[in-house]
Amino acid sequence: MEAIMNFIQATGFYQIATGDWKVLIMMIIAFALLYLAIVKKFEPLLLLPIAFGMLITNLPGAEMYHEILFAGGHVNWGIFGGGEITQEFMNHLQELGVSEAVRNTVQVGDSVSVGLLDVLYLGVKLGIYPCLIFMGVGAGTDFGPLIANPKTLLLGAAAQLGIFMTYAGCRLSGLIPGFQGFTAAEASSIGIIGGADGPTAIFVTSRLAPHLLGPIAVAAYSYMALVPVIQPPIMRALTSEEERRIVMRPLRQVSKREKILFPIVVTVFVALLVPSAGPLIACLMLGNLFKESGVVERLNKTAQNELMNIVTIFLGISVGATATATTFLSFQTIAIMCMGVVAFGFGTAGGVVLAKIMNLFLKEKINPLIGSAGVSAVPMAARVSQVEGQKANPANFLLMHAMGPNVAGVIGSAIAAGVLMALFG
């Protein structure tokens, strides 16, 4: 009889029934995200594994992920291999500001049995997965439109306005009565959502505010999927019908030599300018060099397909695992979701407004709609520019023009990430 009772008490059903009810809310949220990924096809390649990771990390008794192993913002190697929890360790976590809920998951004298997701999460925590994703992105990206029209680099830079405006908004949120606001590191991690680049958001957050990784990743990928919904009203509000009708002449042909030199030059320049952005930029440009060199087709195909697919699975599941009930169910999460909309809105507006300003000085006008593609949701944002341009003028073909600021936005968001990490890391 005692064995039967021990078995019953070890089940997740018993743990939920005896008070662990918050996990039910997290499971419902996970089901909702799975619905969005599978039925609505919102960024399914990453939202599906994130949602499943969120589901399995909140199953009571599964013990696949332990927040205590990564508490305080770094890997606690001393207990990762099964070391005993000491009073000194608990005191250290308290000094670092680790929440009581996380500290209460263990007691002095306990040892933690490392779970599957703990091991997979090391790839996020050590910055491996986002960089490998960037390599795959680079292998599938054509920087030709940016090289052919370098002016669009400015539009990609302007679209990073959303990052810094959101950072400022997060810092000012501390003025709200009853809300303690966000630290500089937390505000930086939330602001990077405005770059519309999921791997960059994960990379920055894992370094600056790992306790917010779950909600920030969900917000980043959810809003990336909503780019065709969020951007058009802002684009139409900031441009006139006449501006949206502007037809741009075809881009010049970019030589192979230019395409080969571009990733090499950008890597050296950016790594020297913002060393903390080096890992992301180097992997992005290495992938692109695979593509443009034409001599490593096998590596190019592997980076675009097998490697990227494998890393995407590991990245999604391990990021979703951080969305535990103790950290996800808070007012902070609601604030992050709200600030995500602000980030995308200002990013879109920044590119469009700069394009309008540039037209005051340019003889050959550019269509301001391509400025919205400066957010680095490649190629979705460029397609939105194309669709809106053709609504105003069926003879308008803006896709390749919009790809210039679009790929510039990828570089811009990586540089912005490096700046934030250098300032607050």
FENZIJO-V605559 format. One record per run of one state. SS is the DSSP state (h for helix, s for strand, l for the rest). FROM is the first residue (numbers start at 1). LEN is the number of residues. If there is no record, write none. Layout:
ss = <SS;SS>
from = <FROM;FROM>
len = <LEN;LEN>
//
This chain:
ss = <l;h;l;h;l;h;l;h;l;h;l;h;l;s;l;h;l;h;l;s;l;h;l;h;l;h;l;h;l;h;l;h;l;h;l;h;l;h;l;h;l;h;l;h;l;h;l;h;l;h;l;h;l;h;l;h;l;h;l>
from = <1;2;11;12;18;22;39;44;58;67;74;77;81;84;85;87;96;100;104;111;112;116;126;128;140;144;149;152;159;161;176;184;196;198;209;210;226;227;239;241;245;256;274;275;294;297;305;306;322;325;329;331;360;368;375;380;393;399;425>
len = <1;9;1;6;4;17;5;14;9;7;3;4;3;1;2;9;4;4;7;1;4;10;2;12;4;5;3;7;2;15;8;12;2;11;1;16;1;12;2;4;11;18;1;19;3;8;1;16;3;4;2;29;8;7;5;13;6;26;1>
//
